[in-house]
């Protein structure tokens, strides 16, 4: 088995300069982007990167308030591994259709919409352009929850899956999930489904990385600069509708009968210091799935792909070994 990631392709030293002068031009050369129709015919933005002599296709499903732009380093790494890469902005994110009036607010009516959109992306974009190569799934956070439910409902589509800090159950800014669910249901009932939750704030371009989900200041600064430069990337809040669905999603994620249907090899990457999702719920999920491996990354926060170099290298090597074994 030939492994490519023997050292980090992009290090924290001069990170932004390397991304702008080396990685971004490389990605620009391969990027093709467009829109596909979601389950309700609304337009969702996607990007695809097809490399020469690719061995497999990787589908990236991003997390809450993210977009394809946030995964530029991961896209680059997967391309170096010899994989085609497909990624899309989930509804409410990036350049895709939104329910909420405010750019900062992510909203959804039912979580199932995300799963339906992913299925359409796979069948209408990935498979037609994937040259019949095996499909690999990489889902982060909310995208991890979308991935779990997709695997439960479509167990034979992917060859392998990586779930990185998956949102088996989200944390609710200090509120107990049952109370956050009560509040979310109440505000949905009075017509506030697509309104931002109480306490929400506008995007802050001056936010410090110490309060973020990253341990790498260099990686955080690069992403924050990109978000600051483009209005559509400045999502940072949940609506009451999204909050309700994000809490209820744990019922399907942890349903024993649904989890039995996941038979492909799964790697779950867990952050040690995760302020966004419950690690014990990830471990509960692991006990319900037969062919799964849990890997913990010491010192990491929720976005393991935004870690310092000493964490980033073993993270990428673990994923490459898993996908290529």
Residue pairs with C-beta under 8 A, 6 or more apart in sequence:
1 321
1 324
1 325
2 324
3 317
3 320
3 321
3 324
4 80
4 81
4 82
4 320
5 77
5 80
5 81
5 313
5 316
5 317
5 320
7 313
8 309
8 312
8 313
8 316
9 76
9 77
9 80
10 18
10 19
10 22
10 23
10 73
10 76
11 18
11 309
12 216
12 217
12 218
12 219
12 308
12 309
13 218
15 216
15 218
15 219
15 221
15 222
16 218
16 221
16 222
16 225
19 72
19 73
19 222
23 72
23 73
23 76
24 72
26 76
26 79
27 49
27 72
27 75
27 76
27 79
30 49
30 50
30 51
30 79
31 47
31 48
31 49
32 47
32 48
32 49
32 50
33 45
33 46
33 47
33 48
34 45
34 46
35 43
35 44
35 45
35 46
36 43
36 44
36 46
36 88
36 120
36 121
36 124
36 125
37 43
37 44
37 120
37 124
38 44
38 91
38 96
38 97
38 113
38 116
38 117
38 120
39 113
39 116
39 117
39 120
40 113
42 91
42 96
42 97
43 96
43 97
44 88
44 89
44 90
44 91
44 96
44 97
44 117
44 121
45 68
45 88
45 89
45 94
45 95
45 96
46 68
46 86
46 87
46 88
46 89
46 121
46 125
47 68
47 75
47 86
47 87
47 88
48 84
48 85
48 86
48 87
48 125
48 126
48 129
49 75
49 79
49 84
49 85
49 86
50 84
50 129
51 79
51 82
51 83
51 84
53 82
54 82
54 83
54 84
54 131
54 133
55 82
55 83
55 133
56 82
56 83
56 84
56 133
56 134
56 135
56 136
56 159
56 323
57 83
57 84
57 85
57 86
57 126
57 130
57 133
57 134
57 135
57 136
58 78
58 83
58 84
58 85
58 86
58 136
58 137
58 138
58 323
59 86
59 87
59 118
59 121
59 122
59 126
59 135
59 136
59 137
59 138
59 158
60 68
60 71
60 74
60 75
60 78
60 85
60 86
60 87
60 138
60 139
60 140
60 143
61 87
61 90
61 118
61 137
61 138
61 139
61 140
61 143
61 144
61 146
61 147
62 68
62 70
62 71
62 87
62 89
62 90
62 93
62 140
62 141
62 142
62 143
63 140
63 141
63 142
63 143
63 144
63 167
63 303
64 106
64 141
64 142
64 167
64 170
64 238
64 242
64 246
64 276
65 93
65 106
65 235
65 236
65 237
66 93
66 94
66 140
66 141
66 143
66 235
67 89
67 93
67 94
67 95
67 232
67 233
67 235
68 75
68 87
68 88
68 89
68 94
69 94
69 223
69 226
69 227
69 230
69 233
70 223
70 226
71 87
71 305
73 219
73 305
74 138
74 305
75 85
75 87
77 316
78 85
78 138
79 85
81 320
81 323
81 324
83 136
83 323
84 129
84 130
84 131
84 133
86 121
86 125
86 126
86 129
86 130
88 96
88 117
88 121
88 125
89 95
89 96
90 96
90 114
90 117
90 142
90 143
90 146
91 97
91 98
91 99
91 108
91 113
91 114
91 117
92 98
92 99
92 100
92 105
92 106
92 107
92 108
92 235
92 242
93 106
93 235
94 232
94 233
94 235
95 232
98 107
99 107
99 108
99 109
99 194
99 239
99 241
100 106
100 107
100 194
100 195
100 196
100 239
101 194
102 196
102 237
103 203
103 231
103 232
103 234
103 235
104 196
104 200
104 202
104 203
104 234
104 235
104 236
104 237
105 194
105 195
105 196
105 200
105 235
105 237
105 238
105 239
106 235
106 237
106 238
106 239
106 242
107 193
107 194
107 238
107 239
107 241
107 242
108 114
108 239
108 241
108 242
108 245
109 193
109 241
109 245
110 245
111 145
111 146
111 149
111 245
111 246
111 248
111 249
112 149
114 142
114 146
115 146
115 149
115 150
115 153
118 146
118 147
118 150
119 150
119 154
122 135
122 157
126 135
134 159
135 157
135 158
135 159
136 158
136 159
136 160
136 161
136 162
136 323
137 147
137 150
137 151
137 158
137 160
137 161
137 162
138 161
138 162
138 164
138 319
139 145
139 146
139 147
139 148
139 161
139 162
139 163
139 164
139 166
140 164
140 165
140 166
140 303
140 305
141 164
141 165
141 166
141 167
141 276
141 277
141 302
141 303
142 167
142 170
142 246
143 166
144 163
144 164
144 165
144 166
144 167
144 168
145 166
145 167
145 168
145 246
145 249
145 253
147 161
147 163
147 166
148 163
148 166
148 168
148 252
148 253
148 262
148 285
149 249
149 252
149 253
149 258
150 157
151 158
151 161
151 261
151 262
151 264
151 266
152 252
152 255
152 258
152 259
152 261
152 262
153 261
155 261
155 262
155 263
155 264
158 264
159 264
160 264
160 265
160 266
160 267
160 322
160 323
161 264
161 265
161 266
161 267
162 266
162 267
162 268
162 269
162 319
162 322
162 323
163 266
163 267
163 268
163 269
164 268
164 269
164 304
164 305
165 269
165 270
165 271
165 274
165 276
165 277
165 282
165 302
165 303
165 304
166 253
166 268
166 277
166 282
166 285
167 246
167 249
167 276
167 277
168 250
168 253
168 254
168 277
168 278
168 281
168 282
168 284
168 285
169 177
169 247
169 249
169 250
169 253
169 277
169 278
169 281
170 177
170 246
170 247
170 276
170 277
170 278
171 275
171 276
171 277
171 278
172 179
172 180
172 243
172 247
173 199
175 183
177 247
177 250
180 243
180 247
181 243
181 244
181 247
181 248
183 240
183 243
184 197
184 240
184 241
184 243
184 244
184 247
185 244
187 193
187 195
187 197
187 240
188 240
188 241
188 244
192 240
193 239
193 240
193 241
194 239
194 240
194 241
195 239
195 240
196 237
196 238
196 239
197 237
197 238
197 239
197 240
197 243
200 236
200 237
200 238
201 236
201 237
202 236
203 227
203 228
203 234
203 235
203 236
204 236
205 224
205 227
205 228
207 224
209 216
209 217
209 220
209 221
209 224
212 220
212 301
212 303
212 306
213 275
213 276
213 301
213 302
213 303
213 306
214 220
214 223
214 301
214 303
214 306
214 307
215 299
215 300
215 301
215 306
215 307
215 308
215 311
216 306
216 307
216 308
216 309
216 312
219 305
219 306
219 307
220 306
223 306
226 233
227 233
227 234
228 234
238 246
250 281
252 258
253 281
253 285
254 281
254 284
254 285
254 288
256 288
259 285
259 288
259 289
260 288
260 290
262 289
262 290
262 291
262 292
263 290
263 291
264 291
265 291
265 292
265 293
265 322
266 289
266 291
266 292
266 293
267 292
267 293
267 295
267 318
267 319
267 322
268 282
268 285
268 286
268 292
268 293
268 294
268 295
269 295
269 297
269 304
269 315
269 318
269 319
270 279
270 282
270 283
270 294
270 295
270 296
270 297
271 279
271 297
271 300
271 301
271 302
271 303
271 304
272 296
272 297
272 298
272 299
272 300
273 299
273 300
273 301
274 301
274 302
275 301
275 302
276 302
277 302
282 294
283 294
286 292
286 294
293 322
295 318
297 304
297 307
297 311
297 314
297 315
298 311
299 307
299 308
299 310
299 311
300 307
300 311
300 315
301 307
304 311
304 315
305 312
305 315
307 315
